[in-house]
Amino acid sequence: MPEITTFPHILAAINSTTIAVLIAGYFFIRTGRRDLHKKTMMVAISLAVLFLIIYVIYHLNAGLAKFGGEGFIRPVYFTILVFHVMGAIVLVPMVPVVIWRAARGRFEDHKKLAKWTWPLWLYVSTSGVIIYVMALHIYPANG
C-alpha cells in the first residue's frame, strides 16, 4: 500500500486521466463510434470508482487538506472548492442513472441526462486537478 501522503498525487493522476477519457468518450459518440464510446465510458466509470475508494481511504486517514494561500487567492480557491464539492455531490447519483439508461438501451433518455452529466463530470475532474495544484504545489500550508 502506498504511503498516505502519495494519495493526493494518485487522486490527481486519476482525475487527469478521467479528463482525457471523458473527452475521448465525447469525441467517439459525436463521431458515431458507439463501441469506442462505451469502452471509454466504462474506463471513466472504473476510474471514478477507484477515485472514490482512494478518496475515502485518504480522508479517513489524513483528514482535510489545508490551503496556505493568503489574500485575494483564498476566496478564489474556496469558491472553486465549494463548486467542486457541490458538483461532485450532484454528480454521484447522476452517473449511475446515465449508466443504467444506456445499459437498458434507453439511449434518448441516456442522451438527455448525459448532456448535463458529462460537462459536470468534466468540471469536477478539472477543478479537482486545479484544487490539487493550488493546495499542494502553489499554496501549500506551512506545517
Steps between C-alpha positions, in 0.01 A plus 500: 500500500641842410574758768192710584693812397508373140121467479433861390743449211330174404159669517622784277636247251165321497318831448737597218450164332123534544508834318671339201266200503188719522617709206576186300159354585329817384702500179409136431127549547502819291672312217259205520741250651270362769720199573799721586273742688373214715852374568637842595202573723550166675859609563368834636263315733781271617718803567214663695459192720875479558509873576218474756664205678838673526336834590310346792805308626712814476260730681422246772873482573628848420209735557445806286777672308609844614528795264789737563408781263429843643335814372303509175576138406326362809143581392588390145616161627205449731253602230648238268495249786136567593379462141719191460347335808145597405557367148641174633202453731256556213704279267506192723136401435501624139770262374324177604174621345676583171665157505171326579323676213770401252513142629122470452524633146315818591737709291279807461458522880871426541588780259271752676666443837850457354476855361508616863710223654795515260583872541448479876728197521759680288474807726534295820804313366665818371429704812635208705832531321497879543431463874781245529750727322398806702495331843799271469734670255434873475362585846582214737423551867800551725505210742 
